[in-house]
């Protein structure tokens, strides 16, 4: 049975449509914004007498919102059921007092997650003693590092060669040389929400590439390096944009989880596997790993146009036979089409050379006179 307090909370939250999926309250989004101290949300909640009485304390010059108590109630209410304990009659792993199998708020955590890593190595073969700037303690240093920078030594290249210029047009293609994190933040003022597609080919963190953070937190350093850059990349993307990331299997699984947390798992589009060598080698001890992953996420899948190439009427009727296969081209109505249930007769040649008539329908064998010896 829903309490009066919960009804009052929902009444307030109805003014925030982003917290609702039809009639379902998206509690995790509310929790996240409360923890981020979203002012208009907190003010709306405290304007309600029931909520203010239950989750605030008065001080001399104002009111303090009890965010931890409010979050605990909102997250655990369905499992608490107003009993004397929040735990069910079972043993299992929990996160903040809640069983993991009931918790949709389990996230990828790692050291330095709340930091910014400049990643400013000047030479790929020389590591750098980096500072991990904490997002709260080093707020000023981060603001200075990520503030827009003046572009210098600008040159323009065209069919006539190289030119010195003092400005560029919106239609010009830009190549920026420098630290990619600082460059991305410098572009934000002009290009935020305007980029249709982003492709990145980051360090693979194999120990043989340009990511030289070979300490005991190497993977954590790589994850925070990527997190900082993915967050600004998301800001640059338009609502119908997408990001394509080339990576190998060394970090692809961790990257997938990180991308889920930045872009949302509902915006995952594909993990495209492709062979990156001219001739795949089979000299691995177990399985060949000579391939890469192309991981694709949308900024908002609902606004993304399908990746379709135009097809003419002629294309639909007659597919080309570019390899000159003796069977000829695939045509609409061709019995080789797996979607057509038509009878096809052909012969099977037995090991002793005997020709055996065979009958299939739609590519599925119906009867074969083959018998065991």
N, C-alpha and C positions, 0 to 999 in steps of 0.2 A: 504494500500500500504506500503510495507516494505521500510524503509529509508536506505540511504547509510550507516549510522552509524551502524544500526542493521545488515546489510549485512557484514560489516567489522568485527563485533563482532562474527558472526557465522563463518566467514572465519577463524578467530583465533581459535575458539573452535573446529573446525573440526580436529585439531591436538590432541584433547583429546577425544578418543572414549568412555570413561566412561560417558560422558555427553550427549550421544545420544542413543535414542531408535528408531532404523531405521532412519527415517528422522525427528523425533521429538526431539527438544532440551529439555533436562531435566533441566529446569531452577532452580529448588529447589536445585539440587546438586551443580550447579555453585554458587548459592547464599551462600550455606553452606560453600563451600571451600574459597570463597572470604572473608567471615566473619572470617574464621579460618586463614586467611593470607597465603594461599598456595602460596609459592614463585614462583614456575615455572609457575603457572597460571597467577599471577599478572604481572610477567616479560613479558610473551607472550602478554598479553593485552596491556601493555604500550609500547611494541615494535611497535605497530601499530599507525601511526601518527593521524588518525581520533580519535581513542579512547583516546590517550594521550592528545590531545587538549581538548576533551570534559570532561574528568574525571581525570584530574591531575592538580596540581599546582606546579610550580617550586620554589624551595628554594635554598639557596646558594650552598649546596653541593649535590643536587639531586632533586628527584621528589617525591611528595606525592600523592598517589592514593586516589581519593575521593570515598572510598568504599561505603559510605552511599548513595550517589547520584547514583552510578552505580547499586547498589542493588535495589533501589527504581525504577529506570527505567526498570530493567530487570523483576522485579516481577509484575509491574503494566502496562507494555506496552500494553498488550492485552486489558486492560480495560480502559486505558487512551485515546487511539485512537487520540492522538495529539490534543485533545480539550483543552479548557481553564480550565477544572476541571477534577479531577480524579474520581469524584463521579457520579454515574448514577442517573437518575431521579427517585429515590426511597429511602425509609427509611428502614434502617436495621442495624444490628450489624456489626461492622467492627473491624478488627485487623490491626494496622498500616496503617489505611486508606483504607483497602481493605475489601469488604464484605465477611463475613465468608463463605457464600455458594459458593464463588468463590475461596476461599483460601485453597489450599492443604497443607499449611504449619502450620496449627493449631496443637499445641503440648500440652502435659500435663505439666503444670508448677506447682511448689510448692516451699515453702520456703526451703532454704538450697540446692536447686538443683545444684548450682555451688560449692558445698562443698564435702569434703570426711569425712565420719563418720567411725571412727575406729571400733566402736561396740565391745569394749574390756571388757565387763563385765566378771568378774571372777566367779561370782556366779549368777545363774539365778534368785534367789529370792532377790537379792540386786541390785538396780539400780546404775548407774554410772553417775557422772556429766561429760558428754562428751564435747569435743571441736569439733566444726564443722569447719574443716580446709578449708578455702576458696582456690579455685584452683589457684587463682592468688596471693592473698595477702600472703598465707602461702605455696608458692611453695616449699621452702626449707624444711619445716617441712613434707610436703607430700612426697617429694623425699626420705627423710630419712626413713619415716615410711614404704614406699612401696619398698625400695631397697631390694635386695635378702638377706636373713638372713642365718646364719650358723645353720644347724640342729644339735641338741645335744641330748645326751642320746638315741642314736640309738640302737635298739635291733632287733634281727631277730628271728622269730618264725617258726619252722618247725616240722616235725613229731618227732624229737628228743628233742624238747623243746625250751628253750630260750637261745640265744647266744649274746654275745657282739661282735659288728663288727665295722669297721672303714670306710667301703664303701659298696655300694650296686650296683647291676647290673641293666641294663635297663629292664630286664625281671622280676625284683622283684615287688611284689605288695606293695604299700606304704600306711601306715596309719599315717597321720600327726595330732598331737594333739596341738592345739593352736588357735590363732585368724585366722579365715578362710580367711579374706581379705589379711592379711600379708602372710599366707601360699600360697594362690593362686598366689600372685605376686612373691613369692620365686620360684615357679615352672615354671614361664613364660620362663626363659632363656633356660630351657631344653625341655619343652613340648609345647611351643607356636605352634599352628597350627597342633598338632599331636593327640589331644584327639578326639576320635570318638563319645563318648557319655558322657554327664554330667547329673547326677541326683542330685537334691538338695531338701531338705525338710526344708525350712526356717521357722523362727517364724511366726505364723499366725496373730500376733498382735491382739489377742482377749482380752488382759488384764489378761489372765490366763496362758500365755506361758512365754517364756524366754525373751520377748522383753519388757523391763521395762522403756520405755520412755513415761511416763504418764504425759506429759505436753500438752499445747493447740496445739502443733504442732506434736502430736504423729504420725498421718498418714504421715505427711511430713518427719519425722525422719525415719519411716519405709521405705518410698519410696527411700530416698537417701541411706539408708542402703542397699537396694536391688540393686539400680542403680550401686553403686560402685562395687558390686560383679558380677552383670550380665555383665558389661563391660569387666572385666578381664576374665570372663568365655568365652565370645565370642572370645577373643584373643587366648585362649587355644584350642578352637574347630578347628578341621580340616575342610576343605571346604565341606566334605561330612558328617560332624558331626551334632548332634542334642542335644538339651537340654530339659530335662524333669523336671518339677517343680510341687511338690505336695503342694497344698494350699486348704484352705476352702473358703466358699463364703464370708467371712468377708472382704477379700482384693483381691479376684480373679479378679474383674472387673478393679480395678486400676492396678493390676499387668499386665493384658492383654494390657492395653494402654501403660504401661511402656515398655513392651517387644516389642511392635510395634515400639517404638522409638529407641530401642537398636538394634533389629535384623531386623526390617523392617516388615511391615504387610504382605508383600507378602510371607514371610517365616513362617507364622503361619501354623501349621499342624493340630492341633486338641485340643479340650478341652474335655478330657475323664472324664466322671462322674462315680464315683464308691462309693459304700456303704462301709463305714469304720467300721461298727459295725456288730457283729455276727447276731444280730436281730434288724432290723430297728424299731425304736420306733415311735409311732404315738401320742406323748403327746404334740406336739407343738400346740400353740394356733391357727395357721393358716395352715401352711404346714410343713411337716417334712423336716429338714435340716441336717439330719444325713448322709451326704455324703461329699466327697472331690472332688476336681478338679485336674486332672493331665494335665497341660498345656504343649504343645509340640511345639517347634520352631526349625527350621533348621538353620544352619549357612548360607547355600545357597541351597534352595530347588531344584534348577536345577541340583545340583551335588549329591543329596541324593538318595541312593538306596531304592527302595520300601521295606517295612517291610513285606516280604513274606517268609513263611515257605515252604520247599520243599514238594511237594505232589507226591506220587507215582501213577503209572497207576492204581493200585488196589484201591487207595483212590478215584480216580475219578469215578470208576465204581460202587463201593459199599461202601457207608458210613456206619460206624458201628452203631449198635443199643446197646449202652452200658447200657441203662436203661431197656433193655428187654421189650420195648414197644410192646404190642400185635399186633400193626399194622405192625411190622417188620421194617427192615432197609430201609433207603431211597436209591433207586437205580436209575441209569440212565434209564429213560423211565417210572419211577414210576408215577402213575396218581396223587400222592399227591404232586408232584413237582409243584410249582406255575408257572413255566415257560412253562408248557406243556398244550396245549389246548385239553384235552381229556375228554370224558364223563365219569362221575362217578355216579353210582346209590347207594343210601342209603335210609334209612327209618327215618322218624321223628315220635317220639311218642308224641301224643297230651296229654294234661292234663288229659283227661278222659280215657287214655290208648289206644286209637285208633292208629293203625300203619298207617302212611301216606307215601306212596311212594314219593320220592323226586329225582329230577334229577338236576345235576349241570354240568357245563362244565368249566374245568380249575379252579375249586374252586369258580365259580360264579353261584349262583342260577338262573336257567332259568325259572322255573315255579313251583309254589307251589299251591296245591288245598286248602290251608288254607283260610278260610273265616271268616269274623267277625260275631259274634253272634248278 
